[in-house]
Amino acid sequence: MSHDLFEAAKTAMAKAYAPYSKFPVGAALRTEDGRVFTGANVEVASYPEGWCAETTALGHYIMGGGGRIVEIAVIAERMAKCSPCGGCRQRLAEFCRPDTKLYLCDNTGVAETVTMGDMLPYGFRGDNLK
């Protein structure tokens, strides 16, 4: 099932608005019930006040009702195996488990599979606040 998530992220990347960095990124999230939410990065002239592809996808996910995220795919046009930035890793950790699969993609498909726990081993989670 990872290839369809790659395709969704790649389609989202094509919609990126990256006139300043020329670095389009796409992301796709899948919930345990099979829904897919996508996002692309959006830059604004007041750089760096734009937002990342993962953040856009999370916005669609929240507006779509949320749920447990089980898979994530990220692709960048100019960089193979682009991983989420530190801020996005923390945002994703809010809605994922450490064993959530993260697919780092290149232009042909999934290049590497890691987990969110691999990417953010000491992430701050909401259950720390209880």
Backbone as a ProteinNet text record, in pm:
[ID]
protein_1_A
[PRIMARY]
MSHDLFEAAKTAMAKAYAPYSKFPVGAALRTEDGRVFTGANVEVASYPEGWCAETTALGHYIMGGGGRIVEIAVIAERMAKCSPCGGCRQRLAEFCRPDTKLYLCDNTGVAETVTMGDMLPYGFRGDNLK
[TERTIARY]
81.3	0	85.2	214.5	297.5	305.7	294	308.4	194.9	72.7	-36.4	-19.3	40.6	66.7	176.8	277.2	379.7	315.5	226.7	160.5	78.5	11.9	-66	25.5	140	236.3	294.8	322.5	378.6	278.2	151.8	46.3	34.1	42.5	37.1	156	275.3	396.2	379.6	308.2	287.4	205.8	138.3	56.9	127.8	253.3	328.2	341.1	346.5	370.1	504.8	610.5	746.1	824.6	775	841.4	976.5	1005.4	1128	1238	1206.4	1307.4	1318.8	1214.4	1210	1231.2	1173.6	1190.4	1053.3	978.5	845.2	852.3	760.3	751.9	605.9	584	450.2	449.7	336.2	321.6	183	175.4	47.8	44.2	-68.9	-89.4	-203.4	-190.6	-301	-343.9	-473.1	-526	-557.7	-577.5	-600.7	-727.9	-820.6	-942.1	-925.9	-803.4	-773.6	-785	-828.9	-838.1	-698.3	-683.3	-555.3	-573.6	-481.8	-481.6	-347.6	-352.2	-229.8	-204.4	-81.5	-46.6	79.8	97.6	217	267.3	394.9	447.4	395.9	382.9	333	425.5	490.2	577.9	507.5	547.4	495.9	614.7	590.9	698	763.1	690.5	746.2	814.5	913.1	985.7	1051.9	1042.7	996.5	856.3	766.4	633	538.6	589	505.6	484.3	441.3	423.4	463	497.4	548.6	435.8	472.5	376.1	309.5	388.5	332.6	231.2	258.5	165.9	35.8	45.7	-74.3	-155.9	-89.6	-159.1	-225.3	-155.8	-215.2	-338.7	-336.9	-454.9	-574.3	-551.4	-659.3	-707.3	-614	-643.9	-732.3	-695.7	-775.5	-915	-922.6	-1052	-1136.3	-1069.9	-1139.6	-1180.5	-1154.5	-1199.1	-1090.3	-966.8	-856.1	-858.5	-809.8	-793.9	-647.8	-618	-479.3	-406.7	-294.6	-213.4	-125	-126.7	-47.8	66.1	57.3	161.8	173.4	296.1	324.3	422.5	400.3	497.1	535.7	664.7	715.5	804.4	787	868.9	903.1	1024.8	1069.2	1121.4	1094	1132.8	1284.3	1356.2	1500.5	1587.5	1528	1607.5	1546.1	1622.1	1574.8	1575.6	1477.7	1466.6	1460.5	1383	1362.5	1279.9	1331.3	1257.8	1186.5	1085	1019.3	1119	1101.9	1187.2	1158.1	1236.3	1218.9	1081.8	1032.6	900.4	790.9	801.6	699.8	708.6	827.3	840	761.8	775	702.9	552.2	510.1	367	309.9	381.6	335.5	328.3	425.4	428.3	303.6	240.3	117.6	6.8	9.8	-99.5	-56.5	70.5	124.7	175	210.4	282	425.9	515.9	655.3	671	578.2	589.4	522.2	469.4	409.7	515.7	482.3	576.9	587.9	710.7	740.5	819	759.5	822.4	894.1	1025.5	1106.7	1119.4	1072.7	1057.7	1157	1179.4	1247.8	1148.8	1192.7	1099	1035.6	1087.8	1034.1	949.1	958.9	881	945.8	913	966.1	1112.5	1199.9	1343.4	1388.6	1320.1	1355.2	1233.2	1218.1	1110.2	1171.9	1127.7	1170.2	1043.1	1059.6	944.2	955.5	844.5	848.3	938.2	942.6	1032.5	1178.3	1211.3	1347.6	1380.4	1283.2	1305	1298.9	1221.7	1206.4	1202.5	1318.3	1319.9	1276.7	1291.7	1255.4	1151.4	1057.6	954.9	868.5	823.8	732.6	592.2	520.7	386.6	284.9	161.9	54.6	32.4	59.7	38.9	140.1	245.6	338.6	273	164.8	98.7	-8.4	-34	-139.8	-88.9
-120.7	0	126.4	114.6	234.4	306.6	233.1	299.3	398.5	365.1	460.6	585	570.1	686.1	772.6	707.9	779.9	859.9	797.8	865.6	985.1	969.9	1080.6	1195.8	1164.4	1268.6	1336.8	1259.4	1315.4	1408.8	1369.2	1455	1584	1573.3	1692.2	1783.4	1724.8	1804	1891.5	1840.8	1916.6	2043.4	2051.2	2168.1	2263.4	2234.3	2319	2461.4	2554.1	2694.5	2730.2	2718.2	2738.3	2831.6	2955.6	3045.7	3097.7	3090.1	3147.4	3042.4	2930.1	2825.4	2735.4	2731.1	2638	2494.2	2464.1	2333	2275.9	2227.1	2172.7	2041.6	2028.9	1909.3	1866.2	1735.8	1680.4	1578.9	1567.1	1470	1406.9	1283.2	1213.3	1132.2	1136.7	1063.4	965.2	845.4	749.4	716.7	719.6	682	532.4	478.8	335.2	290.1	381.2	343.6	362.7	394.5	399.3	534.8	638.5	771.3	827.9	902.9	964.1	1115.6	1185.6	1332	1378.2	1477.3	1523.3	1670	1710.7	1850.9	1882.5	2008.9	2060	2180.7	2210.9	2328.6	2455.8	2560.2	2689.3	2796.8	2871.1	2979.1	3112.9	3209.9	3345.9	3443	3563.7	3662.3	3693.8	3683.5	3706.2	3577.9	3537.7	3414.2	3418.1	3321.5	3185.1	3159	3249.6	3235.7	3144.4	3063.8	2965.9	2843.5	2736.3	2612.8	2493.9	2388.2	2267	2179	2086.5	1992.6	1908.1	1864.5	1781.6	1859.5	1987.9	2072.8	2090.9	2111.7	2124	1995.4	1880.5	1752.2	1733.4	1772.9	1761.6	1850	1968.4	2054.5	1986.8	1925	1852.8	1734.2	1666.6	1551.8	1593.2	1702	1750.1	1790.3	1866	1909.4	1791.2	1681.5	1562	1467.7	1504	1422	1348.1	1356.4	1295	1144.3	1083.8	939.2	906.6	778.8	737.4	729.5	799.7	795.4	670.7	591.7	468.9	472.5	561.6	572.2	715.9	753.5	887.7	873	947.8	952.4	1097.4	1120.8	1254.8	1247.6	1345.4	1353	1498.7	1519.9	1653.2	1639.9	1740.4	1735	1729.9	1802	1817.4	1741.7	1652.3	1581.3	1445.2	1340.1	1205.5	1187.1	1113.4	1080.3	1204.5	1301.5	1421.5	1382.7	1411.1	1377.9	1502.1	1481.3	1597	1677.9	1810.4	1895.4	1866.6	1922.7	1899.7	1939.8	2055.5	2100.6	2006.4	1959.7	1867.1	1731.3	1689.3	1562.4	1571.9	1686.3	1704.1	1712.6	1783.9	1793.3	1655.6	1578.9	1444.8	1354.4	1366.5	1283.2	1302.1	1416.8	1442.8	1344.6	1297.1	1214.7	1074.5	1041.9	911.6	837.4	714.3	635.2	622.3	584.7	566.4	462.9	365.6	263	302.2	424.1	470.6	471.2	411.3	403.8	537.9	574.7	696.8	656.9	684.9	650.9	773.1	761.9	867.5	831.8	919.4	886.6	960.9	903.4	973.5	981.5	1017.5	1036.2	908	792.4	666.3	591	626.8	556.5	566.5	471.7	469.7	428.1	513.5	486.6	425.7	460.5	408.5	416	315.8	314.5	318.5	415.2	429.3	442.7	460.5	485.7	625.5	674.7	804.7	798.6	683.8	667.1	677.4	629.2	644.4	792.3	866.8	1006.9	1102.2	1065.9	1153.2	1066	1012.1	914.2	969.1	1096.9	1154.8	1264.8	1242.5	1342.7	1369.1	1491	1532.5	1496.2	1421.4	1374.6	1434.2	1443.8	1499.2	1424.8	1293.2	1219.8	1259.7	1333.8	1389	1497.6	1553.1	1664.6	1618.2	1489.7	1438.1	1417
0	0	0	21.4	27.8	-106.4	-218.1	-347.7	-374	-334.1	-355.7	-269	-151.3	-66.4	-129.7	-187.1	-263.3	-376.4	-451.4	-563.5	-514.4	-400.2	-344.2	-303.8	-243.7	-204.5	-327.7	-431.7	-554.6	-623.1	-624.7	-680.7	-600.8	-467.6	-382.4	-408.7	-426.4	-451.3	-575.3	-673.4	-797.9	-773.3	-659.7	-626.1	-529.9	-496.9	-403.3	-456.9	-364	-398	-336.2	-417	-367	-459.5	-477.9	-572.3	-524	-396.3	-341.9	-329.3	-268.7	-251.7	-374.4	-454.8	-569.7	-520.3	-402.8	-338.7	-304.6	-405.8	-378.4	-299.5	-205.2	-121.3	-116.3	-112.5	-96.6	16.1	81.9	190.3	182.2	227.1	234.2	363.1	431.1	556.1	535.9	592	587	730.3	754.3	884.8	885.6	1004.5	1015.7	945.2	920	846.3	695.7	650.7	508.7	441.5	514.6	453.2	430	321	286.3	281.8	345.5	348.1	292.5	204.8	139.8	167.4	139.8	154.8	78.3	47	-20.1	58.1	41.6	108.8	41.5	122.4	75.8	131.2	42.6	84.1	65.3	143.6	129.9	128.7	82	69.9	204.4	311.6	444.5	491.6	411.3	434.9	571.6	657.7	640.7	696.6	680.2	738.5	659.8	572.5	502	588.5	526.9	602	516.9	586.1	523.2	469.8	382.6	324.9	433.4	530.8	638	719.9	743.4	818.9	741.9	610.4	528	533.5	521	527.9	664.2	770.7	904.8	918.8	857.5	860.2	794	677.4	609.6	693.2	756.9	843.3	961.3	1027.2	1140.7	1093.4	983.8	931.5	882.2	845.9	799.3	910.3	1034.5	1146.1	1220.9	1172.3	1245.4	1242.2	1348.4	1357	1378.2	1390.4	1412.2	1278.3	1266.6	1145.7	1152.3	1044.6	1041.9	940.4	840.9	740.4	692.7	657.5	606.6	491.2	384.2	274.4	250.9	226.2	199.3	75.1	-13.9	-134.7	-163	-210.6	-254.8	-396.7	-476.3	-616.3	-636.2	-552.9	-574.4	-475.4	-395.7	-295.7	-267.8	-295.1	-262.6	-111.1	-61.9	80.5	169.8	129.5	211.1	333.5	450.6	572.8	626.3	709	770.9	854.4	854.1	937.5	1084.8	1172	1315.1	1366.4	1321.3	1364.6	1318.1	1194.6	1142.6	1210.3	1245.7	1320.1	1450.4	1517.9	1643.5	1618.8	1514	1482.4	1449.9	1369.2	1332.9	1455.4	1545.9	1666.1	1752	1740.2	1816.2	1778.1	1653.8	1602.2	1562	1584.2	1545.9	1667.7	1644.3	1743.8	1697.2	1785.9	1743.6	1631.6	1621.5	1517.9	1385.8	1375.3	1249.6	1140.8	1026.3	915	844.2	812.9	739.1	614.8	498.6	371.9	317.1	302.5	242.4	94.8	8.8	-132.8	-221.6	-338.3	-446	-562.2	-680.7	-792	-843.5	-803.3	-853.4	-752.6	-626.1	-524.2	-387.7	-302.7	-166.5	-172.3	-122.4	-122.2	9.7	118.3	250.6	341	424.8	523.6	662.3	741.5	880.7	965.3	1092.6	1179	1238.3	1287.8	1355.1	1477.6	1544.9	1658.9	1619.2	1496.8	1446	1424.7	1372.4	1335.7	1454.6	1555.8	1672.7	1799	1838.3	1947.2	2083.1	2105.1	2234.6	2217.3	2126.2	2098.8	2220.5	2230.6	2337.3	2295.8	2376.6	2343.8	2440.7	2392.3	2474	2603.4	2605.6	2729.5	2836.3	2798.9	2898	2982.4	2933.4	3002.2	3101.2	3104.9	3194.7	3333
[MASK]
++++++++++++++++++++++++++++++++++++++++++++++++++++++++++++++++++++++++++++++++++++++++++++++++++++++++++++++++++++++++++++++++++

